[in-house]
């Protein structure tokens, strides 16, 4: 487990959430906040996060929508422990299970959810240079194929439930192939760093058993200026509303 001196306390949603994260391991940034914003869960519904890490996405969702039944699955015990500690510190109920989504823990096999959210590793097994920290490497580099993340999500969804993921844009074709096996009504939201720049991330949403047509939405732009201009923050108003105020990110056309 992570000792206190190995962690930093980081603020999310303009300080509404205070989250312990390892100084040297995997550290959540903008992506889990966007993932949480894209989940349109309603009070009283149940939400499962696959690969919850230190719990940032689930806690951001719980801060925006009260009355949810939140659960997380995490394969690395030290991060699962952080997620529990972070949930308790922020007063948000989050039940964290330890285990591999490819071999779902027994208690989760009997549960179903209205929503499943996931931020799967972005990098393929043989791509790039391995991270020096093993926990960071496990979180960022794929060990379980993306299609297995999707299958696991669909299995835990109630009929008509929604699976929402964030992923690298260059894996769109692979993600769509997986999502189409068991789901439909797919929406794709490109996340562009600046206007007239290619999207680096995509948010995808699919409905279990859905039959609706695929929708490619207009890009969501994060930064207002055409180029990076030093240390000053230049988020668009829409991005500020999500990242600072905890607003929802609509995937409606």
C-alpha positions in Angstrom: 0.0 0.0 0.0 1.1 3.6 -0.5 2.6 5.3 2.6 1.4 8.9 3.3 4.8 10.3 2.3 4.5 8.6 -1.1 1.3 10.4 -2.0 0.3 13.9 -2.9 -3.2 15.4 -2.2 -4.5 16.7 -5.5 -7.6 18.9 -6.0 -10.3 18.2 -8.6 -13.4 20.1 -9.5 -11.9 23.3 -8.3 -11.2 21.8 -4.9 -14.5 20.1 -4.3 -12.6 16.8 -4.3 -9.3 16.2 -2.6 -7.7 13.0 -3.8 -4.5 11.2 -2.7 -2.4 10.0 -5.6 1.0 8.4 -5.7 3.8 10.8 -6.5 5.6 8.3 -8.7 2.8 6.1 -10.0 -0.2 6.6 -12.2 -1.7 10.0 -11.7 -5.2 10.9 -12.9 -5.5 14.2 -14.7 -8.2 15.5 -17.1 -9.4 12.2 -18.7 -11.3 10.7 -15.8 -13.0 14.0 -15.1 -14.3 14.0 -18.7 -15.3 10.4 -18.4 -17.4 11.1 -15.3 -19.0 14.2 -17.0 -20.0 12.0 -20.0 -22.0 9.5 -17.9 -25.6 10.7 -17.7 -26.5 8.6 -14.6 -29.5 9.7 -12.5 -30.1 9.6 -8.8 -30.9 6.1 -7.7 -29.0 4.4 -10.5 -26.0 2.0 -10.1 -22.7 2.7 -11.8 -19.6 0.5 -12.1 -16.2 1.8 -13.0 -13.8 -0.8 -14.5 -10.2 0.0 -13.6 -11.0 2.7 -11.1 -7.5 3.4 -10.0 -7.5 5.9 -7.1 -11.2 6.5 -7.8 -11.1 9.9 -9.5 -13.8 9.3 -12.2 -16.2 7.6 -9.8 -15.8 10.4 -7.2 -16.3 13.1 -9.8 -19.5 11.4 -10.8 -20.6 11.1 -7.2 -19.9 14.7 -6.6 -22.1 15.7 -9.5 -25.0 13.2 -9.1 -26.2 12.4 -5.6 -27.9 9.2 -4.6 -25.9 6.9 -6.9 -24.8 3.4 -6.0 -21.1 3.5 -7.0 -18.8 0.6 -7.4 -15.3 0.2 -8.8 -13.1 -2.7 -9.9 -9.3 -2.3 -9.6 -6.6 -4.9 -10.3 -3.8 -3.2 -8.3 -4.5 -3.5 -4.6 -2.5 -0.4 -3.6 -4.7 1.7 -5.9 -7.9 0.0 -4.7 -6.9 1.0 -1.2 -6.4 4.6 -2.3 -9.8 4.6 -3.9 -11.4 3.5 -0.6 -9.5 6.1 1.3 -10.3 8.9 -1.1 -14.0 8.0 -1.1 -14.1 8.0 2.7 -12.2 11.3 2.9 -14.7 13.0 0.4 -17.8 11.5 2.0 -18.8 9.6 -1.1 -20.0 6.0 -0.9 -17.9 3.9 -3.3 -17.6 0.1 -3.0 -14.2 -1.0 -4.4 -13.6 -4.6 -5.5 -10.1 -5.9 -6.2 -9.6 -8.2 -9.1 -9.1 -8.6 -12.9 -12.0 -7.7 -15.2 -11.1 -10.8 -17.3 -11.8 -12.9 -14.2 -14.5 -10.9 -12.5 -14.6 -11.2 -8.7 -17.5 -13.4 -7.5 -19.5 -10.7 -5.8 -19.6 -8.6 -9.0 -20.8 -11.5 -11.2 -24.2 -11.4 -9.5 -24.6 -7.6 -9.8 -25.9 -5.5 -12.7 -25.6 -1.8 -13.3 -27.4 1.0 -15.2 -24.0 2.4 -16.3 -20.5 1.1 -16.7 -17.6 3.6 -17.2 -14.0 2.9 -18.1 -10.7 4.5 -18.9 -8.8 1.6 -20.4 -5.0 1.7 -20.9 -4.3 3.7 -24.0 -1.0 2.1 -25.2 -0.7 -1.2 -27.0 1.6 -3.9 -25.4 4.5 -3.3 -27.8 4.3 0.4 -28.3 6.6 3.1 -26.9 8.9 2.9 -23.9 7.8 1.3 -20.7 7.2 3.5 -17.6 9.8 3.2 -14.9 7.1 2.8 -12.2 5.3 -0.6 -12.4 1.9 0.8 -11.3 2.0 3.5 -13.9 3.0 1.0 -16.5 0.1 -1.3 -15.6 -2.4 1.5 -15.8 -1.2 2.9 -19.1 -0.2 -0.2 -21.1 -2.7 -2.7 -22.3 -2.5 -6.2 -20.7 -6.2 -7.1 -21.2 -7.4 -6.4 -24.8 -9.8 -3.5 -25.3 -12.4 -5.9 -26.6 -12.4 -7.7 -23.3 -13.0 -4.4 -21.4 -16.1 -3.9 -23.6 -17.3 -7.4 -23.1 -16.9 -7.2 -19.3 -18.8 -3.9 -19.4 -21.7 -5.3 -21.3 -21.9 -8.3 -19.0 -22.3 -6.1 -16.0 -24.9 -3.9 -17.6 -28.7 -4.3 -17.2 -30.6 -4.6 -20.5 -30.6 -1.1 -22.1 -27.8 0.1 -19.8 -25.0 2.4 -21.1 -21.3 1.8 -21.5 -19.1 5.0 -21.6 -15.4 5.0 -22.3 -12.6 7.4 -23.0 -9.7 6.3 -25.2 -7.0 7.4 -27.6 -8.4 8.6 -30.9 -6.1 6.3 -32.9 -7.9 3.3 -31.4 -11.4 4.3 -32.7 -11.7 1.5 -35.2 -10.8 -1.1 -32.6 -13.2 0.4 -30.1 -16.1 0.5 -32.5 -15.6 -3.1 -33.6 -15.8 -4.2 -29.9 -18.8 -1.9 -29.0 -20.8 -3.2 -32.0 -20.7 -6.8 -30.6 -23.6 -6.6 -28.1 -24.4 -3.0 -28.3 -25.5 -0.2 -30.5 -26.8 3.4 -30.5 -23.1 4.4 -30.4 -22.1 8.0 -30.0 -18.5 9.3 -30.6 -17.3 12.6 -29.2 -13.9 13.7 -30.3 -11.9 15.7 -27.7 -9.7 18.2 -29.4 -7.0 20.2 -27.6 -7.7 23.3 -29.6 -9.9 24.4 -32.5 -8.6 23.2 -35.9 -6.4 20.6 -34.1 -6.9 16.8 -34.5 -8.6 15.1 -31.6 -6.3 13.2 -29.3 -9.0 11.5 -27.3 -12.5 10.2 -27.9 -15.4 9.6 -25.6 -17.6 6.7 -26.7 -21.0 5.7 -25.5 -23.0 2.6 -26.5 -26.2 1.0 -25.2 -26.4 -2.7 -24.4 -28.7 -4.1 -27.1 -29.2 -0.7 -28.7 -30.4 -0.4 -32.3 -29.9 3.3 -32.9 -27.7 4.7 -35.6 -24.1 5.6 -35.0 -23.5 9.3 -34.3 -20.3 11.3 -34.8 -20.6 14.4 -32.7 -19.0 17.8 -33.2 -15.6 17.9 -31.4 -15.4 19.2 -27.8 -12.6 21.7 -27.7 -10.6 22.1 -24.5 -8.5 25.2 -25.0 -9.6 28.6 -26.3 -6.4 29.9 -27.8 -5.0 28.7 -31.1 -1.7 27.8 -29.6 -0.2 27.2 -26.1 0.7 30.6 -24.6 2.8 29.9 -21.5 1.5 28.9 -18.1 -1.7 30.8 -18.1 -4.8 28.6 -18.2 -6.9 29.0 -21.4 -9.7 26.6 -21.1 -12.9 27.2 -23.1 -16.0 28.1 -21.1 -17.4 24.6 -21.7 -14.2 22.9 -20.5 -14.1 25.1 -17.4 -17.7 24.2 -16.6 -16.8 20.5 -16.6 -13.3 20.5 -15.2 -13.8 23.2 -12.6 -17.6 23.2 -11.8 -18.4 19.5 -12.4 -20.9 20.1 -15.2 -22.1 17.3 -17.4 -20.6 16.6 -20.9 -23.5 15.8 -23.2 -23.2 13.1 -25.8 -26.6 14.1 -27.3 -26.5 15.1 -31.0 
